[in-house]
Amino acid sequence: MHDHGAHDHHDHSHGGHGHHGHSHQAHSGHAHHGHAHGYSGDLTAVFAISIALNIGFVLIEAFYGFLSNSIALLADAGHNLGDVLGLVAAWAATALARRRPTARFTYGLRSSSILAALFNAIILLIAVGGIAVEAVQRFITPGPVAGMTIIVVALAGVAVNGVSAWLLARSHHGDLNIKSAFAHMLSDAVVSVAVAASGALILVTGWLWLDPAMSLIVSVLIVFGTWGLLRDSLDMALQAVPPGIDAVKVRDHLGHTPGVTAVHDLHIWPMSTTTTALTCHLVIPGGHPGDACLTDIAGVLQEKFGIEHATIQVETGDPAHPCVLVPDHVV
């Protein structure tokens, strides 16, 4: 049997001179990489600016959080620190994703973007745990809080996070890795507005319990905002079919290709937060349909389903040489 996985990137990087099933991928893969390089320079600047702004703000917010005795400010600083780590991870992942495949890492390091999204989610959830514990303790023993300091610092956070979110919104191009960083910057801006509002209420009413209450609200918002990211990045890490792609429809489409009598060993998985791969075996009793047919199949898979990297193995269904991967539960 042809080991399509072993030769996949050989053909991809050398023009597809091996198995016929790869012929289109040499073209489509490079087209995709060209797109990635097109905005990589912009992304570097966006990440550098966003990280610098957020590191500066985290330091200021943590300093004034201690100074004003505000657990809500410290909670927000913890949230922002989590996002700085997430931004650094997302930036590193976009750089690693552009590394060329090697003999050991035959797909390159594109999947690092999935790990970055997962890391981002886990770090935020850990930060939430620490914030929530501190907030509960503050409920038991409330202390004096400087409301005006909270307002000023939180509004500065709105500006910093708003600028970062705007920069990332212009650059994510549908990439979950960058989109998750954008979502966190946007949620930070909203949270900072809420923290500023709690500072104003403390000034007016003197209700010190508002500060730990707001930090708990911040914690709940972080969990809600992070849960979707955690689920999506875990799905990607476990090689689930990416959202937006219906595996049944893909199978049906391949099964209706002229000459094809059966489809088996169909796998669809994310190679990164932007690139989807597919492998399958097509049973064509009439024999190999030719490169033009395979090129057409790969082209439609990219246009219709967003699957950029297809590897197709053709079989004739000879009963004397059955494929060992015929039952769908065999992988």
C-alpha positions as CSV (number, residue, x, y, z in Angstrom):
1,M,0.0,0.0,0.0
2,H,1.2,3.5,-0.7
3,D,2.3,5.3,2.4
4,H,0.8,8.7,1.6
5,G,1.7,10.3,4.9
6,A,5.4,9.6,4.6
7,H,5.7,11.4,1.2
8,D,3.3,14.2,1.8
9,H,5.8,17.0,2.3
10,H,8.3,15.7,0.0
11,D,5.9,16.3,-2.9
12,H,4.6,19.5,-1.3
13,S,8.0,21.1,-1.2
14,H,9.4,19.8,-4.5
15,G,6.6,20.3,-6.9
16,G,4.7,17.1,-6.5
17,H,6.8,14.6,-8.5
18,G,5.8,11.6,-6.5
19,H,2.4,10.0,-6.2
20,H,-0.2,11.4,-8.5
21,G,-2.5,12.2,-5.7
22,H,-0.2,15.0,-4.5
23,S,0.0,16.9,-7.8
24,H,-2.4,19.6,-6.9
25,Q,-1.1,20.1,-3.4
26,A,2.2,21.4,-4.6
27,H,0.3,24.3,-6.1
28,S,-2.4,24.9,-3.5
29,G,0.0,24.6,-0.6
30,H,2.3,27.2,-1.9
31,A,-0.6,29.5,-2.7
32,H,-1.6,29.2,0.9
33,H,1.9,29.9,2.2
34,G,2.0,33.0,-0.1
35,H,-1.1,34.3,1.6
36,A,0.5,33.7,5.1
37,H,3.7,35.6,4.2
38,G,1.6,38.4,2.8
39,Y,0.5,39.5,6.2
40,S,3.3,38.2,8.4
41,G,5.2,41.5,8.5
42,D,2.1,43.3,9.6
43,L,1.4,40.8,12.3
44,T,4.9,41.2,13.7
45,A,4.3,44.9,14.2
46,V,0.8,44.3,15.6
47,F,2.1,41.8,18.1
48,A,5.1,43.9,19.1
49,I,2.9,47.0,19.7
50,S,0.1,45.1,21.5
51,I,2.6,43.2,23.8
52,A,4.5,46.4,24.7
53,L,1.3,48.3,25.5
54,N,-0.1,45.5,27.6
55,I,3.1,44.8,29.5
56,G,3.4,48.5,30.4
57,F,-0.3,48.5,31.5
58,V,0.0,45.3,33.6
59,L,2.8,46.8,35.6
60,I,1.0,50.1,36.1
61,E,-2.3,48.3,37.0
62,A,-0.6,45.9,39.4
63,F,1.3,48.8,41.1
64,Y,-1.9,50.9,41.6
65,G,-3.9,47.8,42.5
66,F,-1.6,47.3,45.5
67,L,-1.5,51.1,46.2
68,S,-5.3,51.5,46.2
69,N,-5.9,48.1,47.9
70,S,-8.2,47.1,45.0
71,I,-8.6,43.4,44.3
72,A,-10.6,44.3,41.2
73,L,-7.6,46.1,39.7
74,L,-5.4,43.2,40.7
75,A,-7.8,40.8,39.1
76,D,-7.8,42.8,35.9
77,A,-4.0,43.0,36.0
78,G,-3.9,39.2,36.3
79,H,-6.3,38.9,33.4
80,N,-4.2,41.3,31.3
81,L,-1.0,39.4,32.3
82,G,-2.6,36.2,31.0
83,D,-3.4,37.9,27.8
84,V,0.2,39.2,27.5
85,L,1.4,35.5,27.8
86,G,-1.2,34.6,25.2
87,L,0.0,37.3,22.8
88,V,3.6,36.2,23.2
89,A,2.5,32.5,22.6
90,A,0.4,33.6,19.6
91,W,3.3,35.6,18.2
92,A,5.8,32.8,18.7
93,A,3.3,30.4,17.0
94,T,2.9,32.6,13.9
95,A,6.7,32.7,13.6
96,L,7.1,28.9,14.1
97,A,4.3,28.2,11.6
98,R,6.4,29.8,8.8
99,R,9.3,27.4,9.5
100,R,10.0,25.0,6.6
101,P,9.3,21.3,7.0
102,T,12.3,19.2,8.0
103,A,13.1,15.5,7.9
104,R,11.9,15.2,11.5
105,F,9.0,17.7,11.5
106,T,7.6,16.8,8.1
107,Y,4.6,19.2,8.5
108,G,6.8,22.0,9.7
109,L,5.8,23.6,13.1
110,R,2.4,24.9,12.0
111,S,0.6,23.0,14.8
112,S,2.4,25.2,17.4
113,S,-0.5,27.7,16.8
114,I,-2.9,25.1,18.2
115,L,-0.7,24.7,21.3
116,A,-0.5,28.5,21.7
117,A,-4.3,28.8,21.7
118,L,-4.5,25.9,24.3
119,F,-1.8,27.4,26.4
120,N,-3.6,30.8,26.3
121,A,-6.8,29.2,27.6
122,I,-5.2,27.2,30.4
123,I,-3.1,30.2,31.7
124,L,-6.2,32.4,31.9
125,L,-8.2,29.7,33.8
126,I,-5.3,29.3,36.3
127,A,-5.2,33.1,36.8
128,V,-9.0,33.1,37.5
129,G,-8.6,30.5,40.3
130,G,-6.1,32.8,42.2
131,I,-8.3,35.9,41.7
132,A,-11.5,34.1,42.9
133,V,-9.7,32.9,46.1
134,E,-8.4,36.4,46.9
135,A,-11.9,37.9,46.3
136,V,-13.6,35.5,48.7
137,Q,-11.0,36.4,51.4
138,R,-11.7,40.1,50.8
139,F,-15.4,39.5,51.3
140,I,-14.6,38.1,54.7
141,T,-12.2,40.9,55.7
142,P,-13.0,44.0,53.6
143,G,-10.5,46.8,53.5
144,P,-10.4,50.5,52.4
145,V,-10.3,51.0,48.6
146,A,-9.3,54.1,46.6
147,G,-12.2,54.5,44.1
148,M,-10.7,57.4,42.0
149,T,-7.5,55.4,41.4
150,I,-9.5,52.5,40.2
151,I,-11.5,54.7,37.7
152,V,-8.4,56.3,36.2
153,V,-6.4,53.1,35.9
154,A,-9.3,51.1,34.5
155,L,-10.1,53.7,31.9
156,A,-6.4,53.6,30.8
157,G,-7.0,49.9,30.4
158,V,-9.9,50.5,28.1
159,A,-7.7,52.6,25.9
160,V,-4.8,50.1,25.8
161,N,-7.0,47.0,25.2
162,G,-9.2,48.9,22.7
163,V,-6.1,49.8,20.6
164,S,-4.7,46.2,20.8
165,A,-8.1,44.7,19.8
166,W,-8.5,47.1,16.9
167,L,-5.0,46.2,15.6
168,L,-5.6,42.4,15.9
169,A,-9.1,42.7,14.3
170,R,-7.5,44.0,11.2
171,S,-4.9,41.2,11.1
172,H,-6.6,37.9,12.2
173,H,-7.6,36.6,8.6
174,G,-9.8,33.9,10.2
175,D,-6.8,32.4,12.2
176,L,-8.1,31.0,15.6
177,N,-4.8,31.7,17.2
178,I,-4.9,35.5,16.4
179,K,-8.7,35.7,16.7
180,S,-8.4,34.3,20.2
181,A,-5.9,37.0,21.1
182,F,-8.2,39.6,19.6
183,A,-11.2,38.3,21.6
184,H,-9.2,38.6,24.8
185,M,-8.2,42.1,24.1
186,L,-11.8,43.1,23.4
187,S,-13.0,41.3,26.6
188,D,-10.3,43.1,28.6
189,A,-11.6,46.5,27.3
190,V,-15.2,45.6,28.4
191,V,-13.9,44.3,31.8
192,S,-12.0,47.5,32.3
193,V,-15.1,49.5,31.8
194,A,-16.9,47.4,34.4
195,V,-14.0,47.9,36.9
196,A,-14.1,51.7,36.3
197,A,-17.8,51.6,37.0
198,S,-17.3,49.8,40.3
199,G,-14.7,52.4,41.3
200,A,-17.3,55.1,40.6
201,L,-19.9,53.3,42.7
202,I,-17.4,52.8,45.6
203,L,-16.8,56.6,45.5
204,V,-20.5,57.5,45.6
205,T,-21.8,54.8,48.0
206,G,-18.7,53.7,50.0
207,W,-19.7,50.0,49.5
208,L,-16.3,48.3,49.9
209,W,-17.8,44.9,49.0
210,L,-18.2,46.1,45.4
211,D,-14.5,45.6,44.8
212,P,-14.3,41.9,45.5
213,A,-17.8,41.5,43.9
214,M,-16.4,43.0,40.7
215,S,-13.3,40.8,40.8
216,L,-15.6,37.7,40.9
217,I,-17.7,39.1,38.0
218,V,-14.4,39.6,36.1
219,S,-13.5,36.0,36.9
220,V,-16.8,34.7,35.6
221,L,-16.4,36.7,32.4
222,I,-12.9,35.3,31.9
223,V,-14.2,31.7,32.3
224,F,-17.1,32.3,29.9
225,G,-14.8,34.0,27.4
226,T,-12.1,31.3,27.7
227,W,-14.3,28.2,27.6
228,G,-15.0,28.4,23.9
229,L,-11.3,28.9,23.2
230,L,-10.3,26.0,25.4
231,R,-12.9,23.7,23.7
232,D,-11.8,24.7,20.2
233,S,-8.1,24.4,20.9
234,L,-8.6,21.0,22.6
235,D,-10.6,19.8,19.6
236,M,-7.8,21.0,17.3
237,A,-5.1,19.4,19.5
238,L,-7.1,16.1,19.3
239,Q,-7.3,16.4,15.5
240,A,-11.1,16.8,15.4
241,V,-12.7,17.9,12.1
242,P,-12.4,21.7,12.1
243,P,-15.7,23.7,12.8
244,G,-17.3,24.7,9.5
245,I,-16.4,21.5,7.7
246,D,-19.1,18.8,7.5
247,A,-17.3,15.4,7.1
248,V,-20.4,13.7,5.9
249,K,-20.8,16.2,3.1
250,V,-17.1,15.8,2.2
251,R,-17.5,12.0,2.1
252,D,-20.7,12.4,0.0
253,H,-18.9,14.8,-2.4
254,L,-16.0,12.4,-2.9
255,G,-18.3,9.4,-3.3
256,H,-20.1,11.2,-6.2
257,T,-17.0,11.7,-8.1
258,P,-17.3,10.0,-11.6
259,G,-15.8,6.5,-11.4
260,V,-15.6,6.3,-7.6
261,T,-17.5,3.4,-6.1
262,A,-16.4,3.7,-2.5
263,V,-14.6,6.1,-0.1
264,H,-12.7,4.9,3.0
265,D,-10.0,5.9,5.4
266,L,-11.2,9.5,5.2
267,H,-9.5,11.8,7.8
268,I,-9.9,15.6,8.1
269,W,-7.9,17.4,10.7
270,P,-6.3,20.8,11.4
271,M,-2.6,21.1,10.6
272,S,-2.7,24.5,12.3
273,T,-5.2,27.1,13.3
274,T,-5.5,28.1,9.6
275,T,-4.7,25.0,7.5
276,T,-6.8,21.9,7.2
277,A,-5.6,18.5,5.8
278,L,-7.4,15.5,4.3
279,T,-6.4,12.0,3.5
280,C,-8.7,9.4,1.9
281,H,-8.7,6.3,-0.3
282,L,-10.9,6.3,-3.4
283,V,-12.0,3.0,-4.9
284,I,-12.0,3.4,-8.7
285,P,-12.5,0.0,-10.4
286,G,-11.7,1.6,-13.8
287,G,-8.1,2.4,-12.7
288,H,-6.3,5.6,-12.0
289,P,-8.3,8.6,-13.3
290,G,-5.3,10.7,-14.2
291,D,-3.7,13.7,-12.7
292,A,-6.3,16.2,-14.1
293,C,-9.1,14.4,-12.2
294,L,-7.1,14.4,-8.9
295,T,-6.2,18.1,-9.4
296,D,-9.9,18.9,-9.9
297,I,-10.9,16.9,-6.8
298,A,-8.3,18.8,-4.7
299,G,-9.3,22.1,-6.2
300,V,-13.0,21.6,-5.3
301,L,-12.0,20.4,-1.8
302,Q,-10.2,23.7,-1.3
303,E,-12.9,26.0,-2.8
304,K,-16.0,24.3,-1.4
305,F,-14.7,23.0,2.0
306,G,-11.6,25.1,2.7
307,I,-9.4,22.0,2.8
308,E,-6.0,23.1,1.5
309,H,-3.9,20.0,1.9
310,A,-5.5,16.9,0.3
311,T,-3.7,13.5,-0.1
312,I,-5.7,11.0,-2.2
313,Q,-4.9,7.3,-2.6
314,V,-6.5,5.5,-5.6
315,E,-7.4,1.8,-5.4
316,T,-9.2,-0.5,-7.9
317,G,-10.9,-2.6,-5.2
318,D,-9.1,-5.8,-6.3
319,P,-10.5,-8.5,-3.9
320,A,-7.1,-10.3,-4.1
321,H,-5.4,-7.3,-2.4
322,P,-8.0,-5.8,0.0
323,C,-7.1,-2.5,1.7
324,V,-6.4,-3.2,5.5
325,L,-8.0,0.2,6.3
326,V,-11.4,-0.5,4.8
327,P,-13.6,-0.5,7.9
328,D,-14.0,3.1,9.1
329,H,-13.2,2.2,12.7
330,V,-9.7,1.1,11.6
331,V,-7.1,3.9,11.7
